Amino acid sequence: TPWRFLPLAEATKNLELRTDALAKNILVDEKGLADGVAYIDRKSRQEVEVYGRAVIVAATNVETARILLNSKSRHWPTGIANSSAQLGRNLCDHLYGESAYGYLPQLLGQPSFPDSVGDNTIVWMPRWQNLKDPHEEKFIRGYSVYPGGGCGEYPWYATRAEGFGSSYKREVKRRYPTPVSFTVQAPSLRTDANFVDIDPEVKDVYGIPCARIHFQWDENALKMWQHSKQVCADLLRAAGGVVEGSGDSPNVPGWSLHDTGTCRMGRDPKKFVTNAFGQAHDVPNLYACDASVFLNCTDKTTTLSIMAFSLRSCEHLIEKFRRGDLESA
């Protein structure tokens, strides 16, 4: 994050930070190696080229795919490092949805208190399904759940309460400490139907071809969604709560911001874009350092794994330079 790693990079005196720069494509040399990056300056609307011995793309899953797919040349007619034809494929995401909501009547009328004073306050129910037997449920793998409730910044249940005027306000206040909700986090499976490609016609305001996303929830993720609705309702009732409902359908794909897989890592260059270090099989001085390299979603969130893999990839790149294994572009 900006206040943790950027100060460390600045302290080396080797960092040049350019803002208002929108990456357009990867430049290549006569051998097809990464030579630098072309970007659009947001203020001048001019294209600028910068060069380097290696290029690291860490633009998030979909945008990384967009940049690489837009990096076409005589060496890479379908996008740089795409000899496997897997660039942009294998798109996965976390299904989010409100599995159950209601309230705890034993807390009605209690005084309110600031129990959501920090964004770092969170409750999490880790995966418990299919741990003893991978086929104990009707779906494979598993999901996690985020319970929420109490005196949040805004009483979300107010939109569902009936009434008008002062009586309505009293009812909202009476129920303020009582609401409970459950949000499921269910991973989708890799499928050929879910991928990112480049729109053949649509361009953004800077003239760069836009990414086009093809995605639908797979049957396994939808089974987890239905399972979570039953389990969370049972849990709320067991706590003495009143179940008022659940989401009619999952949130739209992309809601979680946990999409993965467009530069999937693996040993076989014919089936995967990058190796275990995020290094492109086809272009050894090109690295992807975000969730695009992940094989698929899990029941966990992606952020800490992205940070860990990125540090690991950077160490790998530094060692390659130290040993002279990377040819300078």
DADA-V905553 format. One record per pair of residues at least 12 apart in sequence whose ideal C-beta (glycine too) atoms are under 10 Angstrom apart, sorted by sequence separation. I is the first residue (numbers start at 1). GAP is how many residues later the second one is. D is the distance in whole Angstrom. If there is no record, write none. Layout:
# DADA-V905553
i-><I;I>
gap-><GAP;GAP>
d-><D;D>
This chain:
# DADA-V905553
i-><25;26;37;38;55;67;68;129;130;197;198;199;200;233;261;265;269;274;275;277;278;290;291;294;24;25;36;37;66;67;68;69;129;158;161;198;199;233;265;268;269;273;274;293;23;24;25;35;36;37;57;65;68;127;128;129;157;158;161;197;198;199;232;265;267;274;278;279;291;292;2;23;24;35;36;37;127;128;129;157;158;196;197;263;266;273;274;278;291;294;21;23;24;35;36;55;71;126;127;128;196;197;229;230;265;277;278;290;293;22;23;34;35;36;126;127;128;155;158;195;196;197;229;263;276;289;293;21;22;34;35;36;37;69;125;126;127;155;157;158;195;196;228;229;274;275;289;291;20;21;22;34;36;37;68;69;125;126;157;160;194;195;196;273;274;290;20;21;22;33;34;35;37;68;124;125;155;194;195;226;273;289;290;293;18;20;21;33;34;124;125;155;157;158;193;194;225;272;288;289;19;20;21;25;27;29;33;34;65;66;123;124;125;155;157;192;193;194;225;288;289;18;19;20;24;27;34;57;64;65;123;124;155;156;157;193;194;263;265;272;287;289;290;19;20;24;27;57;64;65;122;123;152;155;157;191;194;225;263;264;289;22;24;27;55;122;123;151;156;191;193;225;263;288;289;62;65;122;123;150;151;224;262;263;287;21;23;28;61;121;123;150;151;152;188;191;222;263;265;266;287;27;39;149;150;151;188;189;190;191;222;262;263;264;265;289;21;26;38;62;121;149;150;152;188;189;191;221;262;263;264;265;266;287;18;37;61;149;150;188;189;260;261;262;263;264;265;287;26;61;148;149;186;187;189;260;261;262;263;264;278;18;23;38;61;116;148;149;188;189;217;259;260;261;262;264;277;278;285;38;116;147;148;149;187;188;217;258;259;260;261;276;284;287;16;23;37;115;116;117;147;148;186;187;188;257;260;261;278;279;115;116;146;147;148;186;217;259;260;261;277;278;285;23;114;115;116;117;146;147;186;188;217;258;260;261;276;277;278;284;285;22;34;113;114;115;116;145;146;184;186;187;215;216;260;276;277;279;112;113;114;145;146;186;215;259;260;275;277;278;279;112;114;144;145;146;185;186;215;258;274;277;278;23;111;144;145;184;213;258;276;277;22;23;25;26;32;110;143;144;145;184;186;213;256;275;279;284;285;24;25;26;32;33;107;143;144;184;186;258;260;277;284;285;23;24;25;28;32;107;112;143;144;184;185;258;259;277;284;285;286;23;25;26;27;28;29;30;31;32;99;142;143;184;215;257;258;265;285;22;25;26;28;30;100;104;141;142;183;184;256;257;258;260;284;24;25;26;27;28;29;34;99;103;104;141;182;213;256;257;260;283;23;24;25;26;28;33;34;99;100;101;102;139;182;184;279;23;25;28;32;95;99;101;141;184;258;32;94;140;182;183;26;94;96;98;139;182;181;182;211;28;180;26;27;28;182;25;26;103;182;25;26;101;102;180;181;101;180;125;127;101;123;125;127;180;194;125;127;112;124;180;115;179;180;184;113;178;180;181;184;196;109;110;112;113;178;180;182;183;186;109;111;112;179;181;182;188;194;196;108;109;110;111;181;184;195;196;107;108;109;110;184;194;195;107;108;109;110;183;107;108;109;187;105;107;108;186;188;190;104;107;185;187;188;190;103;106;107;188;104;105;107;183;185;187;188;103;104;190;103;104;224;102;103;104;221;102;103;101;102;103;143;101;102;139;141;100;101;102;139;140;141;143;100;101;138;139;143;99;100;101;138;139;142;143;98;99;100;139;140;141;145;98;99;100;139;140;143;144;160;97;98;99;138;139;142;143;147;160;97;98;137;138;139;145;96;97;99;137;139;145;149;157;96;97;138;139;143;147;95;96;97;138;147;94;95;96;137;145;94;95;94;95;149;93;94;95;93;94;92;93;129;92;196;91;92;92;129;91;92;129;90;91;89;90;93;89;90;91;92;129;89;91;125;128;90;91;89;90;91;190;89;90;125;190;88;89;125;189;190;87;88;89;188;189;86;87;88;187;188;87;88;125;187;186;187;185;187;185;186;187;185;184;185;185;79;78;79;78;93;97;91;93;95;88;91;92;95;88;91;93;88;95;99;72;88;92;95;99;69;94;95;97;99;69;70;93;97;99;100;69;92;95;96;99;100;65;66;95;98;99;100;102;65;66;97;98;99;100;101;102;64;65;66;97;99;100;101;104;63;65;66;95;99;100;103;106;107;62;98;99;100;102;106;107;61;100;101;102;104;105;106;99;100;104;105;72;99;100;102;104;105;66;70;103;104;70;102;103;69;70;101;102;103;67;70;100;102;103;66;69;101;102;66;69;100;101;102;66;67;100;101;102;66;100;101;65;66;100;101;64;66;98;99;100;63;65;98;99;62;97;98;62;97;98;62;96;97;98;99;97;98;97;98;96;97;144;145;95;96;141;143;144;146;94;95;96;141;142;143;144;94;96;141;142;144;95;96;97;141;47;94;96;45;47;93;94;95;96;45;47;93;94;95;96;45;91;93;94;96;42;93;94;95;40;42;93;94;40;41;93;94;40;92;93;94;39;40;92;93;40;91;92;93;39;91;92;38;90;91;92;129;90;91;127;128;89;90;92;127;88;89;90;91;126;127;88;89;90;126;86;87;88;89;86;87;124;86;87;124;86;84;86;82;22;24;81;84;90;22;24;25;86;90;22;24;25;84;86;89;23;24;84;85;86;88;22;83;84;85;86;87;83;84;86;87;81;84;85;86;84;83;84;82;62;81;69;80;81;87;65;68;79;68;86;87;61;65;66;60;61;62;65;83;84;61;64;65;81;82;83;84;60;61;63;64;81;83;92;61;62;80;81;82;83;61;81;82;87;91;60;61;80;81;90;92;95;80;81;92;93;94;88;90;92;93;94;68;81;87;90;91;92;94;57;76;80;90;92;94;75;76;81;94;65;75;94;68;71;68;71;68;58;68;57;67;56;57;65;64;68;54;55;64;64;61;63;64;65;55;62;64;54;56;57;58;59;61;62;63;64;54;55;56;57;58;59;60;61;62;54;55;56;57;58;59;60;61;53;54;55;56;57;58;60;61;52;54;55;56;57;58;59;61;56;58;57;61;61;34;60;58;33;34;32;33;34;35;32;33;34;31;33;34;58;33;34;26;56;28;58;29;26;56;28;56;26;56;54;53;54;54;54;53;54;53;53;54;55;53;54;52;53;52;51;33;35;36;33;35;33;34;31;33;32;29;31;29;29;28;1;5;27;4;5;1;5>
gap-><12;12;12;12;12;12;12;12;12;12;12;12;12;12;12;12;12;12;12;12;12;12;12;12;13;13;13;13;13;13;13;13;13;13;13;13;13;13;13;13;13;13;13;13;14;14;14;14;14;14;14;14;14;14;14;14;14;14;14;14;14;14;14;14;14;14;14;14;14;14;15;15;15;15;15;15;15;15;15;15;15;15;15;15;15;15;15;15;15;15;16;16;16;16;16;16;16;16;16;16;16;16;16;16;16;16;16;16;16;17;17;17;17;17;17;17;17;17;17;17;17;17;17;17;17;17;17;18;18;18;18;18;18;18;18;18;18;18;18;18;18;18;18;18;18;18;18;18;19;19;19;19;19;19;19;19;19;19;19;19;19;19;19;19;19;19;20;20;20;20;20;20;20;20;20;20;20;20;20;20;20;20;20;20;21;21;21;21;21;21;21;21;21;21;21;21;21;21;21;21;22;22;22;22;22;22;22;22;22;22;22;22;22;22;22;22;22;22;22;22;22;23;23;23;23;23;23;23;23;23;23;23;23;23;23;23;23;23;23;23;23;23;23;24;24;24;24;24;24;24;24;24;24;24;24;24;24;24;24;24;24;25;25;25;25;25;25;25;25;25;25;25;25;25;25;26;26;26;26;26;26;26;26;26;26;27;27;27;27;27;27;27;27;27;27;27;27;27;27;27;27;28;28;28;28;28;28;28;28;28;28;28;28;28;28;28;29;29;29;29;29;29;29;29;29;29;29;29;29;29;29;29;29;29;30;30;30;30;30;30;30;30;30;30;30;30;30;30;31;31;31;31;31;31;31;31;31;31;31;31;31;32;32;32;32;32;32;32;32;32;32;32;32;32;32;32;32;32;32;33;33;33;33;33;33;33;33;33;33;33;33;33;33;33;34;34;34;34;34;34;34;34;34;34;34;34;34;34;34;34;35;35;35;35;35;35;35;35;35;35;35;35;35;36;36;36;36;36;36;36;36;36;36;36;36;36;36;36;36;36;36;37;37;37;37;37;37;37;37;37;37;37;37;37;37;37;37;37;38;38;38;38;38;38;38;38;38;38;38;38;38;39;39;39;39;39;39;39;39;39;39;39;39;40;40;40;40;40;40;40;40;40;41;41;41;41;41;41;41;41;41;41;41;41;41;41;41;41;41;42;42;42;42;42;42;42;42;42;42;42;42;42;42;42;43;43;43;43;43;43;43;43;43;43;43;43;43;43;43;43;43;44;44;44;44;44;44;44;44;44;44;44;44;44;44;44;44;44;44;45;45;45;45;45;45;45;45;45;45;45;45;45;45;45;45;46;46;46;46;46;46;46;46;46;46;46;46;46;46;46;46;46;47;47;47;47;47;47;47;47;47;47;47;47;47;47;47;48;48;48;48;48;48;48;48;48;48;49;49;49;49;49;50;50;50;50;50;50;51;51;51;52;52;53;53;53;53;54;54;54;54;55;55;55;55;55;55;56;56;57;58;59;59;59;59;59;59;60;60;61;61;61;62;62;62;62;63;63;63;63;63;63;64;64;64;64;64;64;64;64;64;65;65;65;65;65;65;65;65;65;66;66;66;66;66;66;66;66;67;67;67;67;67;67;67;68;68;68;68;68;69;69;69;69;70;70;70;70;70;70;71;71;71;71;71;71;72;72;72;72;73;73;73;73;73;73;73;74;74;74;75;75;75;76;76;76;76;77;77;78;78;78;78;79;79;79;79;80;80;80;80;80;80;80;81;81;81;81;81;82;82;82;82;82;82;82;83;83;83;83;83;83;83;84;84;84;84;84;84;84;84;85;85;85;85;85;85;85;85;85;86;86;86;86;86;86;87;87;87;87;87;87;87;87;88;88;88;88;88;88;89;89;89;89;89;90;90;90;90;90;91;91;92;92;92;93;93;93;94;94;95;95;95;96;96;97;97;98;98;99;99;99;100;100;101;101;101;102;102;102;102;102;103;103;103;103;104;104;105;105;105;105;106;106;106;106;107;107;107;107;107;108;108;108;108;108;109;109;109;109;109;110;110;110;110;111;111;112;112;113;113;113;114;115;115;116;118;119;119;120;120;120;122;122;122;123;123;123;123;124;124;124;125;125;125;126;126;126;126;126;127;127;127;127;127;128;128;128;128;128;128;129;129;129;129;129;129;130;130;130;130;130;130;130;131;131;131;131;131;131;131;131;132;132;132;132;132;132;132;132;133;133;133;133;133;133;133;133;133;134;134;134;134;134;134;134;135;135;135;135;135;135;135;136;136;136;136;137;137;137;137;137;137;138;138;138;138;139;139;139;140;140;140;140;140;141;141;141;141;141;142;142;142;142;143;143;143;143;143;144;144;144;144;144;145;145;145;146;146;146;146;147;147;147;147;147;148;148;148;148;149;149;149;150;150;150;151;151;151;151;151;152;152;153;153;154;154;154;154;155;155;155;155;155;155;156;156;156;156;156;156;156;157;157;157;157;157;158;158;158;158;159;159;159;160;160;160;160;160;160;161;161;161;161;161;161;162;162;162;162;162;163;163;163;163;164;164;164;164;165;165;165;165;166;166;166;166;167;167;167;167;168;168;168;168;169;169;169;170;170;170;170;170;171;171;171;171;172;172;172;172;173;173;173;173;173;173;174;174;174;174;175;175;175;175;176;176;176;177;177;177;178;180;180;181;182;182;182;182;182;183;183;183;183;183;184;184;184;184;184;184;185;185;185;185;185;185;186;186;186;186;186;186;187;187;187;187;188;188;188;188;189;190;190;191;192;192;193;193;193;193;194;194;194;195;195;195;196;196;196;197;197;197;197;197;197;198;198;198;198;198;198;198;199;199;199;199;199;199;199;200;200;200;200;200;200;201;201;201;201;201;202;202;202;202;202;202;202;203;203;203;203;203;204;204;204;204;204;205;205;205;205;205;205;205;206;206;206;206;206;206;207;207;207;207;208;208;208;212;212;215;215;218;220;220;221;221;222;223;223;224;224;225;225;225;226;227;227;227;227;228;228;228;229;229;229;229;229;229;229;229;229;230;230;230;230;230;230;230;230;230;231;231;231;231;231;231;231;231;232;232;232;232;232;232;232;232;233;233;233;233;233;233;233;233;234;234;235;241;245;246;246;248;249;249;250;250;250;250;251;251;251;252;252;252;252;253;253;254;254;255;255;256;257;257;258;258;260;261;263;264;264;266;267;268;272;273;274;274;274;275;275;276;276;277;278;293;293;293;294;294;295;295;296;296;297;298;298;299;300;301;302;302;302;303;305;306;306>
d-><8;8;7;8;10;9;5;8;5;10;7;7;9;9;10;8;4;9;10;10;9;9;9;8;8;5;6;6;10;9;6;7;4;9;10;7;4;7;7;9;7;10;8;9;6;5;9;9;5;8;9;9;7;8;7;7;10;5;7;8;7;10;8;9;9;6;9;9;8;10;10;8;6;10;4;8;4;9;10;8;10;5;5;8;9;8;10;5;6;8;9;5;6;6;6;10;10;9;6;9;7;9;10;9;10;9;10;6;7;6;8;10;8;10;10;5;9;6;9;9;6;7;5;8;9;8;10;4;5;8;9;10;6;6;9;5;9;8;6;9;8;7;9;8;8;9;10;9;9;7;8;9;7;10;6;6;6;9;9;10;9;5;9;8;5;9;9;6;6;10;7;8;9;8;6;4;7;6;8;10;8;7;7;8;8;6;7;9;4;8;7;6;8;10;7;5;10;9;10;4;10;4;10;10;6;9;9;9;6;8;9;6;6;10;5;10;8;7;9;10;9;9;9;5;7;9;9;10;10;4;7;8;10;7;10;6;9;10;9;9;9;9;10;10;9;9;7;10;10;9;7;5;9;7;9;9;8;9;10;10;5;10;9;10;9;9;7;6;8;9;8;5;4;8;7;9;8;9;9;9;6;10;9;10;6;7;10;10;10;10;10;6;10;8;8;6;10;8;9;10;8;8;10;9;8;9;9;10;9;10;8;9;9;8;4;9;9;6;10;8;10;8;7;10;6;5;10;8;9;4;7;7;7;8;8;8;8;5;8;5;9;9;8;5;5;7;7;6;7;9;8;4;9;10;5;4;7;9;9;6;7;8;10;10;9;9;7;6;8;7;9;7;7;8;10;8;8;8;8;9;9;7;5;9;9;5;6;7;9;8;6;9;10;10;9;8;9;9;6;10;7;8;9;7;9;9;4;7;8;7;4;6;9;5;7;5;10;10;8;6;7;4;8;6;9;5;5;10;7;8;9;9;7;10;6;8;9;5;9;8;9;10;9;8;6;8;6;5;4;10;9;8;9;8;6;9;9;7;9;6;10;7;8;4;5;8;9;10;9;8;8;5;9;10;6;7;9;6;8;6;9;4;9;8;10;8;7;7;8;10;9;8;10;9;10;7;7;10;6;5;9;6;9;8;9;9;8;8;5;10;6;7;8;9;9;6;8;10;7;9;6;10;6;7;9;7;8;7;3;9;9;4;9;9;9;6;9;9;7;8;9;5;9;9;8;10;10;10;8;7;9;8;7;4;8;9;5;9;6;10;5;4;5;9;9;8;9;8;9;8;8;9;9;9;10;7;4;10;9;9;9;7;7;8;10;7;7;9;9;9;9;9;9;9;8;9;6;10;9;10;10;9;9;9;9;9;9;10;9;7;8;8;10;9;8;8;10;9;9;8;9;9;9;9;9;10;10;4;9;9;10;7;9;9;9;10;7;9;5;7;8;8;9;9;9;9;9;8;6;8;9;8;10;10;10;8;9;10;10;8;9;6;8;10;9;10;10;8;9;10;9;9;9;9;5;7;9;10;8;9;8;5;9;6;9;9;10;8;9;9;6;9;8;7;10;8;9;6;10;7;9;5;10;8;8;9;10;9;8;9;9;8;9;10;9;5;6;10;10;9;10;4;7;9;9;7;6;8;9;9;8;7;9;10;8;9;10;9;5;8;4;8;9;9;5;6;9;8;6;7;6;10;8;7;8;10;7;8;4;9;8;6;10;10;7;7;10;5;5;8;5;10;9;8;7;8;6;4;10;9;9;8;6;7;7;9;4;9;8;9;7;10;6;5;6;5;9;6;8;8;7;8;8;9;10;8;6;6;10;8;9;6;10;8;7;9;9;7;10;8;7;6;8;8;9;9;8;8;7;9;5;4;7;8;9;10;6;6;8;7;7;5;8;5;9;9;7;6;7;8;9;9;5;9;9;8;8;10;9;9;7;9;7;4;10;9;8;5;8;7;6;7;5;10;9;5;5;8;9;7;9;9;4;9;8;9;9;9;6;7;6;9;8;9;4;9;6;9;6;10;8;9;7;10;8;7;9;10;8;10;10;10;7;7;6;8;8;9;9;9;6;8;10;10;10;9;10;9;5;8;8;9;8;10;9;7;6;9;6;9;8;5;9;7;9;4;6;9;7;6;10;5;9;10;5;9;8;9;9;9;9;8;9;8;7;8;8;4;9;8;9;9;10;9;4;5;9;9;10;6;9;8;9;5;6;9;8;8;8;9;7;7;9;9;6;6;7;10;10;9;10;5;6;10;7;6;8;6;5;6;8;10;10;5;9;9;9;9;4;7;8;8;8;4;8;10;6;6;8;8;9;8;6;9;4;8;7;7;9;5;8;10;10;8;6;9;7;10;6;7;6;8;4;10;5;9;7;9;9;10;10;7;9;4;8;7;6;9;10;5;4;9;10;5;10;10;8;9;9;9;5;7;10;9;8;5;9;8;10;9;7;9;9;5;9;9;5;10;9;5;7;10;7;8;8;10;9;9;8;4;9;10;6;9;10;9;8;9;4;10;9;6;8;4;9;5;9;10;8;7;7;7;6;5;9;10;8;5;10;8;5;9;9;4;6;8;10;8;7;9;4;9;7;9;10;7;8;5;9;5;8;9;7;8;7;9;7;10;8;9;9;6;9;9;10;8;8;8;9;9;10;9;8;10;9;6;5;10;8;9;9;9;10;6;9;7;9;7;7;6;10;6;5;8;6;5;10;10;6;10;10;6;9;10;7;9;6;9;10;8;9;10;8;10;7;10;10;9;9;9;8;9;6;4;10;7;5;7;7;10;9;8;8;8;6;9;6;4;5;9;7;7;8;7;7;10;5;4;10;10;10;10;8;8;5;9;8;9;6;10;8;10;5;9;9;5;7;9;8;6;9;8;10;5;9;8;8;7;7;10;10;9;8;9;8;9;9;8;9;10;10;9;8;9;8;9;10;8;9;9;6;9;10;9;9;6;9;9;9;6;8;10;5;10;10;7;9;9;6;10;9;9;9;7;8;7;7;9;6;5;8;4;5;5;5;4;7;7;5;7;7;7;8;7;5;8;9;9;7;10;5;8;10;9;8;10;9;8;9;10;8;9;9;10;5;8;6;9;9;7;7;5;10;6;4;7;8;9;10;9;8;9;10;8;8;9;8;7;7;6;10;10;8;8;7;7;7;9;9;8;5;7;9;6;7;8;9;10;8;7;5;9;6;8;5;10;10;8;9;5;8;10;9;9;9;9;9;9>
